[in-house]
Protein backbone atom coordinates (compact mmCIF):
# COMPACT_ATOMS: atom_id res chain seq x y z
CA UNK A 1 0.00 0.00 0.00
CA UNK A 2 1.47 3.32 -0.95
CA UNK A 3 0.43 6.85 -0.02
CA UNK A 4 -1.80 7.20 -3.11
CA UNK A 5 -3.81 4.14 -2.13
CA UNK A 6 -4.04 5.29 1.48
CA UNK A 7 -5.24 8.73 0.39
CA UNK A 8 -7.83 7.21 -1.94
CA UNK A 9 -9.14 5.11 0.94
CA UNK A 10 -9.26 8.03 3.35
CA UNK A 11 -10.12 10.82 0.92
CA UNK A 12 -7.93 12.94 -1.33
CA UNK A 13 -7.77 15.89 1.05
CA UNK A 14 -6.44 13.91 3.99
CA UNK A 15 -3.15 15.10 5.45
CA UNK A 16 -0.95 12.27 6.60
CA UNK A 17 0.63 13.19 9.91
CA UNK A 18 3.90 11.32 10.57
CA UNK A 19 3.00 11.25 14.28
CA UNK A 20 -0.44 9.72 13.68
CA UNK A 21 -0.83 6.28 15.26
CA UNK A 22 -2.33 4.77 12.07
CA UNK A 23 0.56 6.02 9.95
CA UNK A 24 3.06 4.68 12.48
CA UNK A 25 1.26 1.34 12.62
CA UNK A 26 1.24 1.03 8.81
CA UNK A 27 4.94 1.88 8.55
CA UNK A 28 5.92 -0.62 11.25
CA UNK A 29 3.65 -3.30 9.78
CA UNK A 30 5.05 -2.91 6.26
CA UNK A 31 8.62 -2.90 7.58
CA UNK A 32 7.99 -6.02 9.67
CA UNK A 33 6.28 -7.75 6.76
CA UNK A 34 9.36 -7.10 4.64
CA UNK A 35 11.56 -8.71 7.30
CA UNK A 36 9.27 -11.75 7.61
CA UNK A 37 9.22 -12.22 3.83
CA UNK A 38 13.03 -12.00 3.79
CA UNK A 39 13.21 -14.80 6.36
CA UNK A 40 10.82 -16.96 4.33
CA UNK A 41 12.84 -16.33 1.17
CA UNK A 42 16.02 -17.34 3.00
CA UNK A 43 14.39 -20.57 4.15
CA UNK A 44 13.14 -21.43 0.64
CA UNK A 45 16.31 -20.49 -1.23
CA UNK A 46 18.08 -23.89 -0.82
CA UNK A 47 15.06 -25.95 -1.91
CA UNK A 48 13.00 -23.75 -4.24
CA UNK A 49 14.71 -20.78 -5.87
CA UNK A 50 11.54 -19.77 -7.72
CA UNK A 51 9.57 -19.43 -4.50
CA UNK A 52 12.48 -17.62 -2.87
CA UNK A 53 12.56 -15.11 -5.73
CA UNK A 54 8.83 -14.44 -5.33
CA UNK A 55 9.25 -13.86 -1.58
CA UNK A 56 12.24 -11.59 -2.29
CA UNK A 57 10.08 -9.55 -4.68
CA UNK A 58 7.26 -9.33 -2.14
CA UNK A 59 9.69 -8.23 0.57
CA UNK A 60 11.07 -5.50 -1.68
CA UNK A 61 7.54 -4.33 -2.55
CA UNK A 62 6.73 -4.11 1.16
CA UNK A 63 9.89 -2.10 1.86
CA UNK A 64 9.17 0.17 -1.12
CA UNK A 65 5.63 0.82 0.17
CA UNK A 66 7.05 1.65 3.58
CA UNK A 67 9.51 4.13 2.01
CA UNK A 68 6.75 5.69 -0.13
CA UNK A 69 4.49 6.12 2.88
CA UNK A 70 7.36 7.60 4.88
CA UNK A 71 8.14 10.02 2.06
CA UNK A 72 4.48 11.01 1.74
CA UNK A 73 4.13 11.91 5.39
CA UNK A 74 7.64 13.26 5.92
CA UNK A 75 9.47 14.36 2.75
CA UNK A 76 12.72 14.77 4.71
CA UNK A 77 12.97 10.95 4.88
CA UNK A 78 13.78 10.67 1.17
N, C-alpha and C positions, 0 to 999 in steps of 0.2 A: 504494500500500500504506500503510495507516495502522497505528497502534499496535495496534488491536484485531486486525487480520489477522496482524500479526507475532506477537502473543501467542498467537493460536490455532495458528499454525504451530509455535511453540516450546514451547507449554504455558502454561496460564493463570497458573501461579505464577512465571513467569519475571520477573526484575527487569531492566529495561532500564537498563544503565549508560551514561551519556552518554560515558564515556571508552572504551567497548568498541569495538574495531576494526570489528566488523560494523555497529554502530549508526552509527559515523562514515561508513563506506563507503556505507550506505544513504542517509544524509542528503546526502552529496556527490553520489551518483548521481542522486537525485531532483532536487536543485537543478540539476545539469548538464543533465539531461533537460529540465527546464523551459526552460532557456536555449536549448537546441538547437531545441525546438519553437517558441519565440518567433522564432528566426531563419528557420525554415521558413515560419511564418505570414507573416512580413515578405516573404519571397520570393514567396509565392503571392498576396498581397493585390492586386497590380495586375492579375493575370490570372484569378484565381478566388477571389472573396470568400467563397464557401461553404466551400471547402477551408481558406482562411485562418481562418475562424471556428472550424472544427473543431480546427485546430492550436492556436488561442488557448485554446479550452476545455481541450484536453489539457494545455497548458502550465500553466494555472491549477490543474488537478487535481493535477499533479505538485508544484507549489509548495505547495498545500494539504496534500498528504500529507507533504511535508517538514516543514511547520510542525506538523502533528499529531504526527509522530514526535518532533520536538524538544520539544514540550510534554509528551509522555508520558515522556520520559526526563529532562527538566529543566523542571519547571513554571515556573521563573523566566524562561523564554524567552517566555512568553505575555504 
